[in-house]
Amino acid sequence: MMPGKLRTDTASDGPYRSVFSNTHVPYWFVLVMLSAPLWLWLTRARARRIRTRLVRLGLCPACGYDLRATPERCPEMFSVL
């Protein structure tokens, strides 16, 4: 068979022809793409854990202001708006 030529119909292949091509993808790229959802979940879980801890300690979950004296509102939130 000559280089650069495709094999066509032969007695053993039947009337069909298959052409395959290879695609090479680096392992690091596959690893990054498959681990992205895990990193996103871990980041959000950490943020939830920090927010829950702040609320439990009586602090504002947005800014960390001490809310023990006024648990209904954060005075810093109104100055930001």
C-alpha positions in Angstrom: 0.0 0.0 0.0 1.3 3.4 -0.9 1.7 6.1 1.8 -1.0 8.7 1.8 -3.6 6.4 0.1 -6.6 5.0 1.8 -7.5 1.4 1.5 -10.8 0.9 -0.3 -13.0 -2.1 -1.0 -11.3 -5.4 -0.7 -12.7 -8.9 -0.4 -12.1 -9.0 3.4 -13.5 -5.6 4.2 -16.7 -5.9 2.3 -18.3 -2.9 0.6 -17.6 -0.6 3.5 -14.6 1.5 4.4 -13.6 2.8 7.8 -11.3 5.8 8.3 -10.1 6.5 11.8 -8.3 9.5 13.1 -6.7 10.0 16.5 -7.1 13.0 18.7 -4.5 13.7 21.4 -5.5 15.6 24.5 -3.0 16.3 27.3 -3.8 14.6 30.6 -3.5 17.8 32.5 -6.3 19.3 30.4 -8.6 16.4 31.1 -7.8 16.6 34.8 -8.5 20.3 34.9 -11.8 20.0 33.1 -13.0 17.1 35.2 -12.0 18.7 38.5 -13.6 22.1 37.8 -17.0 21.1 39.3 -15.3 19.8 42.4 -13.4 23.0 43.0 -16.6 25.0 42.4 -18.5 22.9 45.0 -15.6 23.1 47.5 -15.5 26.9 47.2 -19.3 27.2 47.7 -19.2 24.8 50.6 -16.5 26.8 52.3 -18.4 30.0 51.8 -21.6 28.4 53.3 -19.6 27.1 56.3 -18.1 30.6 57.0 -21.5 32.3 56.6 -23.1 29.8 59.0 -20.3 30.3 61.6 -20.7 34.1 61.4 -24.5 33.8 62.0 -23.9 31.4 64.9 -21.5 33.8 66.5 -24.0 36.7 66.2 -22.1 38.4 63.4 -23.5 39.8 60.1 -22.9 37.2 57.4 -22.2 39.9 54.8 -19.7 42.2 56.7 -18.9 40.5 60.0 -20.3 43.4 62.1 -21.2 42.4 65.7 -25.1 42.0 65.8 -25.5 41.1 69.5 -26.9 44.5 70.3 -29.2 44.8 67.3 -29.8 41.3 65.9 -32.4 42.4 63.4 -30.3 44.8 61.4 -26.7 45.6 60.5 -25.9 49.4 60.5 -23.1 48.9 58.0 -25.4 47.3 55.4 -27.4 50.6 55.1 -24.3 52.7 54.7 -23.2 50.4 51.7 -26.5 50.9 49.9 
